[in-house]
Amino acid sequence: MTTHDSDGTGTDGAGWDVRAASFDEQPDHGLRDPEVRAAWAGRLRSWLPGRAGDVLDLGCGTGSLSLLAAEQGHRITGVDRSPAMVALAREKLAGRDAVFLTGDATAPPVGGERYDAVLVRHVLWALPEPERALRHWRDLLRPGGRLVLIEGVWGTVSPAGIPADRLTALLAPAGGQVRVERLSGDAALWGREVDDERYAVIAVPG
């Protein structure tokens, strides 16, 4: 099983610090290939608010999705447990309207700030109490704000992840609007064909 993003879990970021230098080598991490980059940019444009807003990117890793969101006019706050990942994200978005903080994705150190969107990729599946994290993330939204949750179930021999139906069930108590967008069939997002479950959930709590 391959973990696809820095997930904000564990007692410290040491393990992710070791991986930071090579993290962007995977196509869907570094988004260095123009086709992969364009595919993610297009998806983000449809998931995030249409007007410029404040986006909180949790488990932001090296900031690749943060950069795409910033290029679309959004103001970014990124949080990751790994100081090395945060340092790379700051370098990647130097000169942009972006702030990166070292901290836990489940309890980001943002005080009373509220956001138009909370963006989380490949984090929720690894958390011991995903429902608790979701409740906290909802509390970080402004009225009308949205959660953008990119998740999946990776591998076929020993699959790991969170299925879309479980994630939507966890979101059900909050009401509002929930949309699932299947991503497995879009090879451009991953730089290759994939046959496991990959998806995004866009939720506007009631």
C-alpha positions as CSV (number, residue, x, y, z in Angstrom):
1,M,0.0,0.0,0.0
2,T,1.2,3.5,-0.9
3,T,0.3,6.5,1.2
4,H,-0.4,9.3,-1.2
5,D,0.0,12.4,0.9
6,S,1.4,13.6,4.2
7,D,-1.6,12.7,6.4
8,G,-1.1,14.6,9.6
9,T,-1.1,11.4,11.7
10,G,1.4,9.9,14.1
11,T,3.2,11.5,17.0
12,D,5.5,13.6,14.9
13,G,6.5,14.4,11.3
14,A,9.8,12.6,11.4
15,G,8.8,9.9,9.0
16,W,7.4,12.4,6.5
17,D,10.5,14.6,6.9
18,V,12.6,11.7,5.6
19,R,10.2,11.4,2.5
20,A,9.9,15.1,1.9
21,A,12.8,15.4,-0.6
22,S,11.5,12.7,-2.9
23,F,7.8,13.2,-2.2
24,D,7.1,15.2,-5.4
25,E,8.6,12.5,-7.6
26,Q,5.2,10.7,-7.8
27,P,3.1,12.3,-10.6
28,D,0.1,13.2,-8.5
29,H,2.3,14.7,-5.7
30,G,4.6,17.0,-7.6
31,L,2.2,17.6,-10.5
32,R,5.3,18.3,-12.7
33,D,3.8,16.7,-15.8
34,P,1.7,19.3,-17.7
35,E,-1.1,16.8,-18.3
36,V,-1.3,15.8,-14.7
37,R,-1.1,19.4,-13.5
38,A,-3.9,20.4,-15.9
39,A,-6.1,17.6,-14.8
40,W,-5.8,18.5,-11.1
41,A,-6.3,22.2,-11.9
42,G,-9.5,21.5,-13.7
43,R,-10.9,19.4,-10.9
44,L,-10.0,22.0,-8.3
45,R,-11.6,24.7,-10.3
46,S,-14.9,22.7,-10.2
47,W,-14.6,21.8,-6.5
48,L,-13.5,25.1,-4.9
49,P,-15.6,28.3,-4.8
50,G,-15.9,30.1,-8.1
51,R,-14.8,33.4,-6.5
52,A,-11.6,34.0,-4.7
53,G,-11.8,32.8,-1.1
54,D,-9.9,31.4,1.8
55,V,-8.9,27.8,1.5
56,L,-7.5,25.6,4.3
57,D,-5.3,22.8,2.9
58,L,-4.9,20.1,5.6
59,G,-2.1,17.6,5.3
60,C,-0.9,19.8,2.5
61,G,2.4,18.0,2.0
62,T,4.7,20.0,-0.3
63,G,1.9,22.3,-1.3
64,S,1.2,21.2,-4.9
65,L,-2.6,21.5,-4.6
66,S,-2.2,24.7,-2.6
67,L,-0.2,26.1,-5.5
68,L,-3.0,25.2,-8.0
69,A,-5.6,26.8,-5.7
70,A,-3.5,30.0,-5.3
71,E,-3.1,30.2,-9.1
72,Q,-6.9,30.3,-9.3
73,G,-6.9,33.3,-7.0
74,H,-7.6,31.7,-3.6
75,R,-5.8,32.7,-0.3
76,I,-4.2,29.6,1.2
77,T,-3.5,28.4,4.6
78,G,-1.7,25.0,4.6
79,V,-1.1,22.7,7.6
80,D,1.1,19.7,7.8
81,R,2.7,17.8,10.6
82,S,6.1,17.5,8.8
83,P,8.3,20.6,9.1
84,A,10.3,19.5,6.0
85,M,7.0,19.3,4.0
86,V,6.0,22.7,5.3
87,A,9.4,24.2,4.3
88,L,9.0,22.9,0.8
89,A,5.5,24.2,0.5
90,R,6.6,27.7,1.6
91,E,9.3,27.6,-1.0
92,K,6.9,26.4,-3.7
93,L,4.4,29.2,-3.0
94,A,6.9,32.0,-2.2
95,G,5.4,35.3,-3.2
96,R,1.8,33.9,-3.2
97,D,-0.9,34.8,-0.8
98,A,-0.2,31.7,1.3
99,V,0.7,30.8,4.9
100,F,2.0,27.3,5.9
101,L,1.9,26.1,9.5
102,T,3.4,23.0,11.1
103,G,0.6,21.2,13.0
104,D,-1.9,18.4,13.2
105,A,-4.4,18.2,10.4
106,T,-7.1,17.0,12.9
107,A,-6.7,20.1,15.1
108,P,-5.0,22.7,12.9
109,P,-3.4,25.7,14.7
110,V,-5.6,28.3,13.1
111,G,-7.3,29.8,16.1
112,G,-10.7,31.3,15.3
113,E,-10.1,31.6,11.6
114,R,-12.9,30.3,9.3
115,Y,-12.6,29.3,5.6
116,D,-14.6,29.1,2.5
117,A,-13.3,25.7,1.8
118,V,-11.4,23.0,3.7
119,L,-9.3,20.9,1.2
120,V,-8.1,17.5,2.5
121,R,-6.4,14.9,0.3
122,H,-5.6,11.3,1.4
123,V,-5.7,12.1,5.1
124,L,-9.1,11.0,6.5
125,W,-8.6,7.3,5.7
126,A,-5.6,7.1,8.1
127,L,-7.3,8.8,11.1
128,P,-8.4,6.7,14.0
129,E,-11.5,8.9,14.5
130,P,-12.5,10.2,11.1
131,E,-16.0,11.3,12.3
132,R,-14.4,13.5,15.0
133,A,-12.1,15.1,12.4
134,L,-15.0,15.8,10.1
135,R,-17.0,17.5,12.8
136,H,-14.0,19.8,13.6
137,W,-13.4,20.5,9.9
138,R,-17.0,21.5,9.5
139,D,-16.7,23.9,12.4
140,L,-13.8,25.6,10.5
141,L,-16.1,26.6,7.6
142,R,-17.9,29.8,7.1
143,P,-21.7,29.7,6.3
144,G,-22.0,28.1,2.9
145,G,-18.4,26.8,3.0
146,R,-17.5,23.4,1.6
147,L,-15.4,20.4,2.4
148,V,-13.4,19.0,-0.5
149,L,-12.2,15.5,0.5
150,I,-10.1,13.5,-1.9
151,E,-9.9,9.9,-0.7
152,G,-9.8,6.3,-2.0
153,V,-9.1,2.6,-1.3
154,W,-5.7,1.7,-2.5
155,G,-4.4,-1.7,-3.5
156,T,-6.1,-4.9,-4.2
157,V,-4.2,-7.5,-2.2
158,S,-4.2,-5.7,1.1
159,P,-6.5,-2.7,0.4
160,A,-6.3,0.4,2.7
161,G,-8.4,3.5,2.6
162,I,-12.0,4.6,3.2
163,P,-14.7,3.7,0.7
164,A,-16.9,6.5,-0.7
165,D,-20.1,5.0,0.8
166,R,-18.5,5.1,4.3
167,L,-17.4,8.6,4.0
168,T,-20.8,9.8,2.8
169,A,-22.4,8.0,5.7
170,L,-20.1,9.9,8.1
171,L,-21.2,13.2,6.5
172,A,-24.9,12.4,6.6
173,P,-25.6,13.7,10.1
174,A,-24.6,17.2,9.1
175,G,-27.2,17.3,6.3
176,G,-26.7,19.7,3.4
177,Q,-25.4,18.7,0.0
178,V,-23.0,15.9,-0.7
179,R,-21.6,15.0,-4.1
180,V,-19.3,12.2,-5.0
181,E,-17.0,12.5,-8.0
182,R,-15.3,9.3,-9.1
183,L,-11.7,9.8,-10.1
184,S,-10.3,6.3,-10.9
185,G,-11.2,6.5,-14.6
186,D,-9.2,9.7,-15.1
187,A,-5.7,8.4,-15.8
188,A,-4.4,12.0,-16.3
189,L,-4.8,12.7,-12.5
190,W,-2.5,9.9,-11.6
191,G,-0.1,9.8,-14.5
192,R,-1.2,6.2,-15.2
193,E,-4.2,3.9,-15.3
194,V,-5.5,2.8,-11.9
195,D,-8.0,0.1,-11.0
196,D,-8.7,0.9,-7.4
197,E,-11.2,3.3,-5.9
198,R,-10.4,6.9,-6.0
199,Y,-12.9,9.7,-5.6
200,A,-13.6,13.2,-4.2
201,V,-16.5,14.2,-2.0
202,I,-17.7,17.8,-2.1
203,A,-19.9,18.6,0.9
204,V,-21.7,21.8,1.8
205,P,-23.1,21.1,5.3
206,G,-26.6,22.2,6.1
